[in-house]
Amino acid sequence: MNVRRRLIPTAALAGAVALAATALTACSGAAGAAEGKDGKLDVMASFYPMQFLAEQIGKDHVKVDTLTKPGVEPHDLEITPKQTAQLGEADVVLYLKTLQPAVDKAVAQSGVKNVVDAATLTKLEVHGTSGHGDHEHAAEGDGHDHSHGEAGEDPHVWLDPVKYAEIAKGVGAALEKSDPDHAADYKKNTDDLVAKLGALDTEFKDGLKNTASKTFITTHSAFGYLAERYGLDQEGISGVDPESEPSPARMKELQTLAKQDNVSTVFFETLASDKTAKTLATDTGLKTDVLDPLEGITDKSQGADYFEVMRANLKNLQKALGTK
């Protein structure tokens, strides 16, 4: 993003910022941004799920850039000084605190005022107990810190359509406050998106209601919210870090679990290595398939956007769990 001239006087901008600060509690900074010289609101998104929301809700009224380019694993993102400067120039920044430590640091250093933290727009939960052994087991002996947020809160909320809809409402409100001239359009687009997410939720509920097994094994423990929403049990090989190596004890434990719970498939993802998944599958005689955490879209993704990839995930889960 290039440095742009502001077309709104400084006093007017300051007044708008002050007004929005009292009206939008979902933002960690005040809203009330100026529009760029092309007449569009400049939005910087931290990674794909935030980018998708901005594009779906903002449509023609926004210009959206992302810090995490296609094919980059978001957890490993490093921010350049240039990107930090670009953050400071954005009208609105959308991110999810704790998911990407480099982004958290860059946002703090940028001094940007109009910040929307998706983690404040829905309730984050801790996954790793009550049947979801991913974080707890994967952390044993592998030497990696898999914790996120407060007390190990799981940041992967966008994989639950219901929680993603809650975030969408907060993002819509932020854009309305930042660009009141187009507030009606943002509201309509938000309502349309929330309705589509509601329909997707129904598809998952109906599609996973009757399955031969409720347990799935995945390399990346990103699906705790999805599992909880639809009555499934996630067993992660490598915790929330898709590149970490599981302990031999964990691999043995998963082999036993696969037999006990009638597991047929080990899932891997497109943005990380499938080596561990294939090793476990070979050792246990299981199949492999893709379960995409939707942290980025590439030409290898099983769909062109959030909805297409989520429906591909549903189809793959139905196949692996034995839909009746």
Residue pairs with C-beta under 8 A, 6 or more apart in sequence:
1 42
1 44
1 65
1 86
1 89
1 90
3 89
4 36
4 37
4 42
4 89
5 37
6 13
6 34
7 34
7 35
7 37
8 16
8 34
8 35
13 32
13 34
15 32
16 31
16 32
16 33
17 30
17 31
17 32
17 113
17 114
18 30
18 32
19 32
20 27
20 30
20 31
20 32
20 114
20 177
20 178
21 27
21 29
21 30
21 31
21 32
23 31
23 177
24 30
24 31
24 173
24 174
24 177
26 116
26 117
26 120
26 121
26 170
26 173
26 174
27 114
27 115
27 116
27 117
27 174
27 177
28 115
28 116
28 117
28 120
29 112
29 113
29 114
29 115
30 113
30 114
31 92
31 114
31 174
31 177
31 178
32 114
32 177
32 178
33 41
33 42
33 91
33 92
33 114
33 178
33 179
34 91
35 41
35 42
35 91
35 179
36 42
36 63
36 91
38 63
40 60
40 61
40 62
40 63
41 58
41 61
41 62
41 63
41 91
41 92
41 175
41 178
41 179
42 62
42 63
42 65
42 89
42 90
42 91
42 92
43 54
43 58
43 62
43 63
43 64
43 65
43 90
43 91
43 92
43 93
43 94
43 175
44 64
44 65
44 66
44 67
44 86
44 87
44 90
44 92
44 93
44 94
45 51
45 53
45 54
45 64
45 65
45 66
45 67
45 93
45 94
45 95
46 66
46 67
46 68
46 74
46 93
46 94
46 95
46 96
46 99
46 100
46 103
47 66
47 67
47 68
47 74
47 77
47 95
47 96
47 99
47 100
47 103
47 295
47 296
48 66
48 68
48 74
48 294
48 295
48 296
48 297
48 306
49 96
49 118
49 158
49 164
49 294
49 295
49 306
50 66
50 94
50 95
50 96
50 118
50 171
51 64
51 66
51 94
52 305
52 306
53 94
53 167
53 168
53 171
53 193
54 62
54 64
54 92
54 94
54 171
54 175
55 62
55 64
56 168
56 189
56 193
57 168
57 171
57 172
57 175
57 186
57 189
57 190
57 193
58 64
58 175
58 186
58 189
59 185
59 189
61 175
61 179
61 182
61 185
61 186
62 175
65 86
65 90
67 77
67 79
67 83
67 87
67 103
67 106
68 74
68 77
68 100
68 295
68 296
70 296
70 297
70 298
71 271
71 296
71 298
72 271
72 296
73 242
73 243
73 271
73 272
73 295
73 296
74 99
74 100
74 295
74 296
75 99
75 100
75 240
75 241
75 242
75 295
76 243
77 100
77 102
77 103
78 102
79 102
79 103
79 105
79 106
83 106
84 106
84 109
84 110
85 110
87 93
87 106
87 107
87 110
87 112
88 110
88 111
88 112
90 112
90 114
91 114
91 178
91 179
92 114
92 115
92 116
92 174
92 175
92 178
93 107
93 110
93 112
93 114
93 115
93 116
94 116
94 118
94 171
94 174
95 103
95 104
95 107
95 115
95 116
95 117
95 118
96 117
96 118
96 119
96 155
96 157
97 104
97 117
97 118
97 119
97 120
97 149
97 155
98 104
98 119
98 148
98 149
98 153
98 155
99 148
99 155
99 156
107 115
114 174
114 178
116 170
116 171
116 174
118 157
118 167
118 170
118 171
119 149
119 155
119 157
120 170
121 166
121 167
121 169
121 170
121 171
122 157
122 163
122 166
122 167
122 170
123 163
124 149
124 150
124 153
124 154
124 155
124 157
125 153
125 154
125 224
125 225
125 228
126 135
126 151
126 152
126 153
126 154
127 134
127 135
127 154
127 221
127 224
127 225
127 227
127 228
127 234
128 134
128 135
128 136
128 152
128 224
129 136
131 233
132 224
132 227
132 228
132 233
132 234
132 235
133 235
133 236
134 221
134 224
134 234
134 235
134 236
134 239
134 240
135 146
135 147
135 152
135 154
135 221
135 224
135 236
135 239
135 240
137 235
137 236
137 250
137 253
138 144
138 146
138 221
138 236
138 237
138 238
138 239
138 244
138 246
138 250
139 145
139 146
139 239
140 247
140 249
140 250
141 247
141 249
141 250
142 238
142 239
142 244
142 245
142 246
142 247
142 250
144 239
144 241
144 244
146 152
146 221
146 239
146 240
146 241
146 244
148 154
148 155
148 240
149 155
154 224
154 225
154 240
156 222
156 223
156 224
156 225
156 240
156 293
157 163
157 164
157 167
157 225
158 164
158 167
158 294
158 306
159 222
159 223
159 225
159 226
159 293
159 294
159 310
160 225
160 226
160 228
160 229
161 197
161 198
161 200
161 201
161 204
161 229
161 310
162 197
162 201
162 229
163 225
164 197
165 193
165 194
165 197
165 198
165 201
168 190
168 193
168 194
168 197
169 190
169 194
171 190
172 186
172 187
172 189
172 190
172 193
173 190
175 182
175 186
176 183
176 186
176 187
179 186
196 307
200 307
200 310
200 311
201 229
203 311
203 314
204 226
204 229
204 230
204 314
205 230
207 314
207 317
207 318
207 323
208 230
208 231
208 232
208 314
208 317
208 318
208 321
208 323
210 323
210 324
211 318
211 321
211 322
211 323
211 324
212 262
212 321
212 322
212 323
212 324
213 261
213 262
213 263
213 264
213 320
213 321
213 322
214 231
214 232
214 233
214 261
214 321
215 232
215 233
215 235
215 257
215 261
215 262
215 263
216 223
216 227
216 232
216 233
216 234
216 235
216 263
216 265
216 267
216 291
216 317
216 320
216 321
217 235
217 236
217 237
217 254
217 257
217 258
217 263
217 265
217 266
217 267
217 280
217 286
218 234
218 235
218 236
218 237
218 266
218 267
218 268
218 269
218 277
218 291
219 236
219 237
219 238
219 242
219 266
219 267
219 268
219 269
219 272
219 274
219 276
219 277
220 236
220 238
220 240
220 242
220 268
220 269
220 272
220 293
221 234
221 236
221 238
221 239
221 240
222 240
222 293
222 295
223 234
223 291
223 293
224 234
226 232
226 234
227 233
227 234
232 317
232 321
233 261
235 254
235 257
237 246
237 250
237 251
237 254
237 266
237 276
237 277
237 280
238 244
238 245
238 246
238 276
242 269
242 271
242 272
242 273
242 293
243 272
243 273
245 276
246 254
246 276
251 279
251 280
251 283
254 280
254 284
255 280
255 283
255 284
257 263
258 284
258 286
259 284
262 322
263 286
263 320
264 286
264 287
264 320
264 321
264 322
265 281
265 286
265 287
265 288
265 289
265 316
265 319
265 320
266 277
266 278
266 280
266 281
266 284
266 286
266 287
266 288
266 289
267 277
267 288
267 289
267 290
267 291
267 316
267 320
268 274
268 276
268 277
268 278
268 288
268 289
268 290
268 291
269 290
269 291
269 292
269 293
270 290
270 292
270 298
270 300
270 301
270 302
271 293
271 295
271 296
271 298
274 288
277 288
278 288
280 286
281 287
281 288
287 320
289 316
289 319
289 320
290 302
290 312
290 316
291 313
291 316
291 317
292 301
292 302
292 309
292 312
292 313
294 306
294 309
294 310
297 303
297 304
297 305
297 309
301 309
302 308
302 309
302 312
302 313
302 316
303 309
303 310
303 311
303 312
